[in-house]
Amino acid sequence: MAVIKARTLNPEPAKNRSMKMSPLKSTPGAKEYFRVFYQGNRLLYAAVMALDIFHNFLLIFLSVTLGDLMDLAVDGTIPEFLKSCAMIALFLILNFTVNALSERLHSRFLERGMRQYKEKVFEKLTMKSISAFSKENTGRYLSVLNNDTSVIESNYLNSSFRMVEMSTLFVITLCVLIHYNLFLTLFAILLCILPLAIMLLMGEGLSRREQNLSAQNERFVAFLQDLLKGFSVIKSFQAEGRMQSLFSVQNRDLENVKFSRRWYQKLLNTSAYSASLLMQCGITLAAVALAIQGKLSVGTVIIFINCCNYLMQPIQTVPQDWANFKAARGLVEKMARIAEENVREEGSFTVDGFHEALALRSVTFGYEPEKAVLRDISLTLYPGQKYALVGTSGSGKSTLLQLLMGANSGYSGSILLDGLELKEINTDSLYNVMSLIGQEVFLFNDTIRNNITMFGDFPAGQVSTVIRQAGLSHLISERGEDYLCGENGSGLSGGERQRVSIARALLRGTPILLVDEATAALDAETAHSVSEAILHLKDIASITVTHRLEESLLRQYDRIFVMKDGALTEQGDFGTLMEKKGLFYSLYTVANS
């Protein structure tokens, strides 16, 4: 079945595939993605950092105050007790205010940073050529813009805050403890070595599992896309059972990778927690022993016990956050590599219209080496003239139009637009000159008008004209311009979707219009009227791929090009080609017999 692609079935277990993943390498282009998080956002970042560090001082302040309060229980006075109460009240007020403000600014930083990152990613994706993008797996982009961005927000941005906050908490705590008792502080540092070693040793494993999960998510999303796009094919071939089996395999692979990542995370947490309990018990026992000997006050014991948590928190979280941080950086690196793949090398020249000719000189092209789809094509197109491109199925007609749109620069020979090689023309400039009406129509789940204008602002009269030319007047009068088309035009018939596509291209009014079987989904009467409308467009050169060989239409073309097996075999007007009695004559005769 067409819906099942090669990537769907892979006998190699997910576990083995993940183990073969090569380590992520730094991508030069990734720097701009990392920078975009902080563009216009650095002040927020600094403010959150400052508030988090100030909050650390507040935590230590509370521990010291509670320790002093315990000492007051032994030999304190009421005025000192009331002073401690006031200090605790001040802490509670400041703690709430600082936390609330920090969370507000933190949330705003994340909102702005992630919005800018996703916009940058989408901007980069739109720089790819039509042909390059159509050959790629769109599932990877869905994964990048959905699953990966969630991980990046949590493990890259949030981890960067936590690592600074926890590191400063560790340093501040050590300074305070040294002030109270150097020996006990050194003992606490010694106990920190075990949990720190555990976190550092296990951190790399977590990073690898995060990368594996991202890759498996990408495969699963791509597979799911295939199933949903091919739903009608699956139902019509009664292949639900086979598809269920394939889904189960993919789902099991994904959940196994998630299990591996989840279990490793839990093991890491459990190991760190157990080590922290050991440290806490050790410090408590040592502090109590010193207190029994009269070397520590009860309040100091309380301070050490409280501050023990502030030593353990950084040891538990910083190595884990660092592992997550590196894994998330790997996802950004991955995005940078995807964005750099198949990007059309931009030319430096611009064109302001179509004035002289569009000429192909000995153009040969193939999607694969040694397999030419087009062979030694030479032809010339002039402004304002109308051309038909006919031929047998698979002769390369659609491929030729794609080359004219700059979709692929891997051809030999030359394609010259007003004397400029197409490869050397900037893409935006080229698309200002050419429009394509293709066989496949995509419509947004939006109004008919927005699908025609592509969300642009056009005069009402201009929109009305293309609606009439595309044969949409009846649909608009019946449903209105604000009618929602549904997902990919599901609320419209095939012919109506195609007419919207035609109106969309006509509205641009580019001097060159490429038409690839645009009337194939229309009834004969509508197809004829649309073809007539295209033929009568003033000052527009049109190149129309068509299988509708109607004499009344064919006689209106200035030139007809006939293709077979990737080669241009005949060209001329209708009368000349009919007199020649070659391939065109045969095609016409069969079509009208």
PyMOL commands that set and color helices and strands:
alter all, ss='L'
color gray80, all
select helices_A, chain A and resi 14-19+28-36+42-75+78-125+130-135+138-180+182-229+231-236+240-292+298-340+397-404+422-424+427-431+448-453+460-469+473-479+487-489+494-508+524-535+551-554+574-580+583-591
alter helices_A, ss='H'
color red, helices_A
select strands_A, chain A and resi 358-365+374-381+386-391+412-417+420-421+434-437+512-516+541-545+559-564+567-572
alter strands_A, ss='S'
color yellow, strands_A
deselect
rebuild
show_as cartoon
